[in-house]
Amino acid sequence: MAKLLLKYEGVTLSSYKLEGERVSIGRLAGNDIQLDDPAISGQHACIIMEPSAYLESIRDIYIEDLGSTNGTRVNEEKIERVRLKHGDIVQIGKHMFLFDSEQVEDMEQTAIYIPDK
């Protein structure tokens, strides 16, 4: 199961499993991941899990900024919505998360041909 690892100076402080179809992130109570930081909006971002269009047992995982004041960054770039890849660094306020897909070890190296339409 994929997860976000809250990191500080290389040490994992917390681990958040990404379960269900949507995980909300923000400052207010009621978010799945609640972060106490004034730089984080009440409803800051969400993680969305969708079935892969190409691989039956795989989920594509996206992070979407919900119009937050200070934005959401993935690998130092401000995003609106982006598909997460194993090892991506997500920054929300001063919090840094490492995305762990947990799918890398299970998959063999395979080339997939997707024809142009």
Secondary structure as GFF3:
##gff-version 3
##sequence-region A 1 117
A	DSSP	beta_strand	3	8	.	.	.	ID=ss1
A	DSSP	beta_strand	11	17	.	.	.	ID=ss2
A	DSSP	beta_strand	22	26	.	.	.	ID=ss3
A	DSSP	beta_strand	33	34	.	.	.	ID=ss4
A	DSSP	beta_strand	45	51	.	.	.	ID=ss5
A	DSSP	beta_strand	59	65	.	.	.	ID=ss6
A	DSSP	beta_strand	72	74	.	.	.	ID=ss7
A	DSSP	beta_strand	77	79	.	.	.	ID=ss8
A	DSSP	beta_strand	81	83	.	.	.	ID=ss9
A	DSSP	beta_strand	89	92	.	.	.	ID=ss10
A	DSSP	beta_strand	95	100	.	.	.	ID=ss11
###
